[in-house]
Amino acid sequence: MEEETRYEAVLSRDARFDGEFFFAVETTGIYCRPSCPAVTPKRENVRYYATAAAAQGSGFRACRRCRPDAVPGSAGWNVRADVVGRAMRMIGDGVVDREGVAGLAARLGYSARQVQRQLTAELGAGPVALARAQRAHTARVLLQTTGLPVTEIAFAAGFASVRQFNATVRAVYASTPSELRAAAARRGPAGPRAAPTAGIPLRLAHRGPYQSGAVFDVLAREAVPGVEEVHGTRGRRTYRRTLRLPYGTGIVAVDERPRTPGRQACAHAGGWLDARLHLTDLRDLTTAVQRLRLLFDLDADPYAVDERLAADPRLAPLVAARPGLRSPGTADPDELAVRALVGPTEAERLVRRYGKVLDAPCGTLTHLFPEAGVLAQAEPDGTLGALAAALADGALRLDAGADRDDAQRVLLALPGMDPRTAAVIRTRALGDPDAAPPDEDVPDTWRPWRAYALNHLHAAGAAEAGTGTGIAADGTAAAHDSERETH
């Protein structure tokens, strides 16, 4: 993006670019999101950065007014399949905090020096700085939304010591942790009132219009009892599910946000989904949030998607009817792969028979979906057994940094795996916005958003049939209710 275009976005406070770049003001030492409501700085005083970490690394602190650390992530990382895109997805998932730069590099198949060089060259910050910026954001959320002791927050956010935590918070926010907490309390009742047992309240931001009804339709239709549930009336539903996380387990509740008349028509509209997380180990907060963002496709760029697809006469009226239609992902790629293969009825049986019972069940949420290793031993035959074994031994990787082409080759090599199921797994588990089953009519003019185009077609067909909207886990229209047998 040219500097002239960036400055025009800042001048018009264009929320479409929030998270796509950041700008810093040399005279104030502050960096902001493009839509910051503060007085627009002079052009000669503005510098631009690809990431918040790069702005922080240059000595700028976060704006207290627009909170640039809370913007949706750049959609580019989900589209791109190169090393930088894969690295950014893994950093978002907390890999650097858990395994260090060496672990990140090993997962990517590069040396730590090569990863550092590529990220710094393109983003202005290396993996340590990017992870540090993420830790700072996690710390601010915990400080301002919970009553946890500061010491606990420091380690929950991923810092190695309280001293490092204090220094980072001061550098990024120009405030001490206690000052951040006090400022949140002064803003009103939304301050730090939540006790640890009440969960962590969150606002999961998204860019532009968001068809929450279509996403919740998909989640309601696919919900596996014991692991998920959706309750409430349409427009005001709540989705709840269990989560298997690196350090422990979790339960999340996400509320459907009803559409406000005229709101979606605003070209610069954005918003959020309200959520509440209950975690057995707070170190999982960053990972849990990132996986929810993938599940609800919150980092997508609906402006880019809609612009491309609306140029097609066949899709134009569908895009106009549902601007910002998303392509739901998953909170657990391995789980999604199994469910896409066996269908919801068989998935429910697997949960009842092999799922791990939660130490503290919550209502109808009683189990975690069974791990691949458990399924590989318990159900070794057929395609399910082959899939579970490949996931368990690492022959098939579906994590945030997996190579999509490699994963698809492994999937198609499994006995009994059909191309349509492999395409669904690539779309939902690996987050590929351009994946499409081989038997679908998907012209190249829809690239790189073919998954979104198919969602529009299926949503329109389902709406005509009166069965809701969205794309089903098996890649068919929502009206299709037939179960797939285990191969």
C-alpha positions in Angstrom: 0.0 0.0 0.0 1.3 3.4 -1.0 1.9 6.0 1.8 -0.5 8.3 0.1 -3.3 5.7 0.3 -2.4 5.0 4.0 -2.6 8.7 4.9 -5.9 9.0 3.1 -7.2 6.1 5.3 -5.9 7.9 8.4 -7.4 11.2 7.3 -10.8 9.6 6.8 -10.5 7.4 9.9 -11.3 4.4 7.7 -11.9 1.3 9.9 -11.5 -1.0 7.0 -7.8 -0.7 7.4 -7.7 -1.4 11.2 -5.2 -4.2 11.7 -3.9 -4.0 8.1 -1.4 -1.3 9.2 -0.6 1.0 12.1 0.6 4.6 12.1 2.8 6.3 14.6 3.2 10.0 15.3 6.7 11.2 15.9 5.8 14.3 17.8 3.7 12.4 20.4 5.5 9.0 20.5 2.1 7.2 20.1 1.0 4.7 17.6 -2.7 4.2 16.6 -5.1 2.3 14.4 -6.2 4.1 11.2 -9.7 4.8 12.5 -8.4 6.6 15.7 -10.8 9.5 16.5 -8.0 11.8 17.7 -6.9 14.8 15.7 -5.3 13.7 12.4 -1.5 14.4 12.6 0.4 16.2 9.9 1.6 14.0 7.1 5.3 14.7 7.7 5.0 13.5 11.3 3.5 10.1 10.5 5.3 6.8 10.1 3.7 3.5 9.1 4.1 0.0 10.4 2.9 -3.4 9.3 2.5 -4.6 12.9 2.0 -3.2 16.4 5.2 -5.0 17.4 7.2 -3.0 14.8 5.7 0.3 16.2 6.6 -0.8 19.7 10.1 -1.8 18.7 10.6 1.7 17.3 9.8 3.2 20.7 6.1 4.1 20.2 3.5 3.4 22.9 -0.1 2.4 22.3 -2.8 5.0 22.0 -5.1 4.9 25.1 -8.0 6.2 23.0 -8.2 3.8 20.1 -6.4 0.8 21.7 -4.6 -0.3 18.5 -3.6 -3.7 20.1 -7.3 -4.7 20.1 -7.9 -4.5 16.4 -8.8 -7.6 14.3 -5.8 -9.4 12.9 -4.7 -8.8 9.3 -6.6 -11.0 6.9 -3.4 -11.5 4.9 -2.0 -14.1 7.3 -5.0 -16.4 6.7 -4.8 -16.1 2.9 -1.0 -16.5 2.6 0.5 -20.0 2.6 4.2 -18.8 2.7 6.6 -18.9 5.6 5.6 -15.5 6.9 1.9 -16.2 6.8 2.4 -19.6 8.6 4.7 -18.1 11.2 2.2 -15.3 12.0 -0.6 -17.9 12.5 1.6 -19.9 14.8 2.7 -16.9 16.8 -1.0 -16.0 17.2 -1.5 -19.5 18.5 1.1 -19.0 21.2 3.8 -21.3 19.8 6.7 -18.9 20.6 5.5 -18.6 24.2 5.4 -22.3 24.6 8.3 -23.5 22.5 10.4 -20.5 21.8 11.8 -19.3 18.5 13.6 -22.6 18.0 10.3 -24.4 18.3 8.6 -22.1 15.8 11.5 -22.5 13.3 11.4 -26.3 13.7 7.7 -26.4 12.9 8.3 -24.2 9.8 11.3 -26.3 8.6 13.7 -23.4 8.7 16.5 -22.2 10.9 15.8 -19.7 13.6 18.0 -17.2 11.8 16.1 -17.6 8.6 12.7 -17.1 10.3 14.0 -14.0 12.2 15.4 -12.5 8.9 12.2 -13.1 6.9 9.8 -11.7 9.6 12.0 -8.7 10.3 12.4 -7.9 6.6 8.7 -7.9 5.9 7.1 -6.9 9.1 9.7 -4.8 10.9 9.7 -7.2 13.9 11.0 -10.6 14.7 9.2 -13.5 16.4 10.2 -12.5 19.9 8.9 -8.9 19.4 5.7 -10.1 17.8 5.1 -12.5 20.7 5.9 -9.7 23.2 3.3 -7.5 21.7 0.8 -10.3 22.0 1.7 -10.9 25.6 1.2 -7.2 26.4 -2.3 -7.3 24.9 -3.2 -10.4 26.9 -1.9 -8.8 30.1 -4.0 -5.6 29.5 -7.2 -7.7 28.9 -6.6 -9.6 32.2 -5.8 -6.4 34.1 -8.9 -4.6 32.9 -11.4 -7.4 33.0 -10.5 -9.6 36.0 -9.6 -9.1 39.6 -6.7 -11.5 39.5 -3.5 -10.5 41.4 -0.9 -8.8 39.2 1.6 -11.5 39.8 -0.7 -14.2 38.5 -1.5 -12.1 35.4 2.2 -11.7 34.6 2.7 -15.4 34.3 -0.7 -16.1 32.8 0.1 -13.7 30.0 3.3 -15.6 29.2 6.0 -13.4 30.8 9.0 -15.0 32.3 9.1 -12.7 35.3 7.2 -10.0 37.0 10.0 -7.5 36.3 9.7 -8.3 32.5 6.0 -7.9 32.8 6.2 -4.5 34.5 8.8 -3.2 32.0 6.8 -4.3 29.0 3.5 -2.9 30.2 5.2 0.5 30.9 6.9 0.5 27.5 3.8 -0.4 25.5 1.1 1.5 27.4 3.1 4.2 29.3 1.4 3.1 32.5 2.1 0.6 35.3 -0.2 -2.4 35.6 -1.9 -0.9 38.6 -2.6 2.3 36.6 -4.1 0.3 33.7 -6.4 -1.5 36.1 -7.4 1.8 37.9 -8.1 3.5 34.6 -10.5 0.6 33.6 -12.3 0.9 36.9 -12.8 4.6 36.4 -14.5 4.1 33.0 -17.5 2.5 34.7 -19.0 -0.9 35.7 -17.4 -2.7 32.8 -14.1 -2.4 34.7 -12.3 -5.3 36.5 -15.2 -6.8 38.5 -15.0 -10.4 37.3 -13.7 -13.0 39.7 -11.6 -15.9 38.2 -14.6 -18.3 38.7 -16.9 -16.0 36.7 -14.7 -16.4 33.6 -13.0 -13.7 31.5 -15.3 -11.4 29.6 -14.0 -10.6 26.1 -15.0 -8.6 23.0 -13.8 -10.4 19.9 -13.5 -7.6 17.3 -14.2 -8.1 13.6 -13.7 -5.9 10.6 -16.7 -4.6 8.6 -20.1 -6.2 8.3 -20.6 -9.6 9.9 -23.4 -12.1 9.2 -23.5 -13.6 12.7 -26.8 -15.4 12.0 -25.3 -17.5 9.2 -22.3 -18.6 11.4 -24.6 -19.5 14.3 -26.8 -21.4 12.0 -23.8 -23.6 11.0 -22.7 -24.0 14.6 -26.3 -24.9 15.7 -26.7 -27.5 13.0 -23.3 -29.1 13.5 -23.3 -29.0 17.4 -22.2 -32.3 18.9 -23.9 -33.0 22.3 -21.5 -33.1 25.2 -19.0 -30.9 23.4 -21.2 -28.0 22.1 -24.6 -26.4 22.5 -26.5 -23.5 21.0 -29.4 -22.1 22.9 -31.6 -19.0 22.6 -33.8 -17.5 19.9 -32.4 -16.7 16.5 -30.6 -13.3 16.6 -29.9 -13.7 20.3 -28.3 -17.2 20.5 -25.4 -18.3 22.6 -22.9 -20.8 21.4 -21.0 -22.8 24.1 -18.3 -25.4 23.8 -15.5 -27.2 25.5 -11.9 -26.5 24.5 -8.7 -28.7 24.7 -5.8 -26.3 25.1 -2.0 -26.6 25.6 -2.0 -26.2 29.4 -5.5 -27.3 30.3 -9.1 -27.1 29.3 -11.7 -24.4 28.8 -15.3 -23.6 28.3 -16.4 -20.7 26.1 -19.7 -18.9 25.6 -20.1 -16.6 22.5 -23.2 -14.5 22.0 -24.8 -13.9 18.6 -24.9 -10.1 18.0 -28.2 -9.1 16.5 -28.2 -6.9 13.5 -28.9 -3.2 14.0 -31.1 -1.7 11.3 -28.9 0.3 8.9 -25.7 -0.7 10.7 -24.5 -3.3 8.1 -25.1 -0.7 5.4 -22.4 1.5 6.7 -19.3 1.0 4.6 -17.0 1.4 7.6 -19.0 -0.6 10.1 -17.1 -2.9 12.4 -18.1 -4.6 15.7 -17.5 -7.5 18.0 -18.9 -10.7 19.5 -19.2 -10.9 23.2 -17.6 -13.9 24.8 -16.7 -15.3 28.2 -13.9 -17.8 28.7 -13.5 -20.2 31.7 -10.0 -21.7 31.7 -8.4 -24.2 34.0 -5.0 -22.5 33.3 -4.9 -18.8 32.3 -1.7 -19.3 30.2 -4.2 -20.6 27.6 -5.9 -17.3 27.1 -4.0 -16.1 24.1 -4.4 -19.5 22.3 -8.1 -19.8 23.2 -8.8 -16.3 21.8 -6.9 -17.0 18.6 -8.8 -20.3 18.0 -12.1 -18.6 18.6 -11.2 -16.0 16.0 -10.5 -18.8 13.5 -13.8 -20.5 14.4 -15.8 -17.4 13.8 -13.6 -16.1 10.9 -13.1 -12.7 12.7 -9.9 -11.7 10.9 -11.4 -11.8 7.4 -11.4 -8.8 5.2 -15.1 -8.6 4.0 -14.4 -5.6 1.9 -11.9 -7.4 -0.3 -14.0 -10.6 -0.4 -17.2 -8.8 -1.3 -15.5 -6.5 -3.9 -14.1 -9.5 -5.8 -17.2 -11.7 -5.6 -19.7 -8.9 -6.4 -18.0 -8.4 -9.8 -19.5 -11.8 -10.8 -23.1 -11.4 -12.1 -24.0 -14.7 -10.6 -22.8 -13.7 -7.1 -23.5 -10.0 -7.1 -27.1 -10.2 -5.8 -26.0 -12.8 -3.1 -23.3 -10.5 -1.9 -25.7 -7.6 -1.7 -28.1 -9.7 0.3 -25.5 -10.9 2.8 -22.5 -8.5 2.9 -19.7 -9.8 5.2 -20.7 -13.5 5.0 -18.0 -15.4 6.7 -16.4 -18.8 6.2 -16.4 -20.5 9.6 -13.3 -22.4 10.7 -12.8 -24.5 13.8 -11.5 -24.3 17.4 -9.8 -27.7 17.0 -8.5 -28.8 13.6 -8.1 -32.5 14.5 -11.6 -32.6 15.8 -12.9 -30.9 12.7 -11.2 -33.4 10.4 -12.8 -36.4 12.2 -16.2 -34.8 12.3 -16.1 -33.9 8.6 -15.3 -37.5 7.8 -17.9 -39.3 10.0 -20.8 -36.8 10.3 -22.6 -35.5 13.5 -24.3 -38.7 14.6 -21.1 -40.8 14.5 -19.2 -37.9 16.1 -21.7 -38.0 19.0 -21.1 -41.7 19.5 -17.3 -41.1 19.5 -17.7 -38.4 22.2 -19.9 -40.6 24.4 -17.6 -43.6 24.1 -14.1 -42.1 24.0 -14.3 -38.4 24.9 -12.6 -37.2 28.1 -15.0 -36.3 30.8 -14.4 -32.8 32.2 -13.3 -32.5 35.8 -16.0 -29.9 36.3 -18.9 -30.4 33.7 -21.0 -27.3 33.0 -24.6 -28.1 32.2 -24.8 -30.1 29.0 -21.1 -29.6 28.3 -19.5 -32.7 29.8 -16.7 -33.9 27.5 -13.8 -33.0 25.4 -13.8 -34.5 21.9 -11.6 -37.6 21.9 -8.0 -37.2 21.0 -6.6 -38.6 17.8 -4.3 -41.1 19.6 -7.3 -42.5 21.5 -9.3 -42.9 18.4 -6.4 -44.5 16.5 -6.2 -47.3 19.2 -9.9 -47.7 19.8 -11.1 -47.5 16.1 -8.1 -48.6 14.1 -9.9 -49.8 11.0 -11.1 -48.0 7.9 -10.7 -44.3 7.0 -11.3 -43.1 10.5 -8.5 -45.3 11.9 -6.1 -44.1 9.1 -7.0 -40.5 9.7 -6.6 -40.7 13.5 -3.3 -42.6 13.2 -1.9 -39.9 10.8 -3.0 -37.1 13.1 -1.6 -38.9 16.2 1.8 -39.7 14.7 2.3 -36.3 13.1 2.2 -37.6 9.5 -0.8 -35.3 9.0 -0.5 -31.8 10.5 -3.5 -29.5 10.7 -2.1 -27.0 13.2 -1.9 -23.2 12.7 1.4 -23.4 10.8 0.7 -26.5 8.7 1.5 -26.4 5.0 -1.9 -26.7 3.3 -0.7 -28.5 0.2 1.3 -31.0 2.2 -1.7 -31.7 4.4 -4.0 -32.2 1.4 -1.6 -34.7 -0.2 -1.5 -36.7 3.1 -5.3 -36.6 3.3 -5.9 -37.8 -0.2 -3.4 -40.6 0.3 -5.5 -42.0 3.2 -7.5 -45.1 2.2 -11.1 -44.2 1.6 -10.7 -40.4 1.8 -12.7 -38.6 -0.8 -11.7 -35.3 -2.4 -14.8 -33.5 -1.1 -14.1 -34.3 2.5 -10.4 -33.4 2.0 -11.5 -30.0 0.6 -13.8 -29.4 3.6 -11.0 -30.1 6.0 -8.7 -27.8 4.0 -11.3 -25.0 4.2 -12.4 -25.4 7.8 -9.4 -26.9 9.6 -6.6 -25.2 7.7 -8.5 -22.0 7.1 -7.9 -21.9 3.4 -10.2 -19.2 1.9 -9.7 -20.5 -1.6 -10.4 -24.2 -1.2 -13.2 -25.8 -3.2 -14.3 -29.4 -3.8 -13.3 -30.7 -7.2 -16.9 -31.3 -8.3 -18.1 -27.7 -7.7 -18.4 -25.1 -10.4 -15.8 -22.6 -9.2 -14.3 -20.3 -11.8 -10.9 -18.8 -11.3 -12.4 -15.3 -11.3 -13.5 -16.1 -7.7 -10.0 -16.6 -6.5 -8.7 -16.2 -3.8 -12.2 -16.3 -2.2 -13.7 -19.5 -3.7 -14.7 -20.8 -0.2 -16.6 -17.6 0.4 -18.3 -17.8 -3.0 -19.5 -21.3 -2.2 -20.8 -20.2 1.1 -22.9 -17.6 -0.7 -24.3 -20.1 -3.1 -25.2 -22.6 -0.3 -26.6 -19.8 1.9 -28.9 -18.7 -0.9 -30.0 -22.2 -1.7 -30.7 -23.0 2.0 -32.6 -19.8 2.4 -34.9 -20.6 -0.5 -35.5 -24.0 1.0 -36.3 -22.4 4.4 -33.6 -24.3 6.3 -31.3 -21.5 7.5 -28.1 -20.3 6.0 -24.5 -21.4 5.7 -22.4 -24.3 4.6 -22.5 -27.6 6.3 -19.5 -29.5 7.6 -19.7 -32.0 4.8 -19.6 -29.2 2.2 -23.2 -29.5 1.1 -26.2 -27.2 1.4 -27.7 -26.7 4.8 -30.8 -28.6 3.7 -28.8 -31.8 3.3 -29.2 -33.8 6.5 -28.0 -37.3 5.5 -25.3 -38.9 7.6 -22.0 -40.2 6.3 -21.0 -43.6 7.5 -17.5 -44.3 8.8 -15.3 -45.8 6.0 
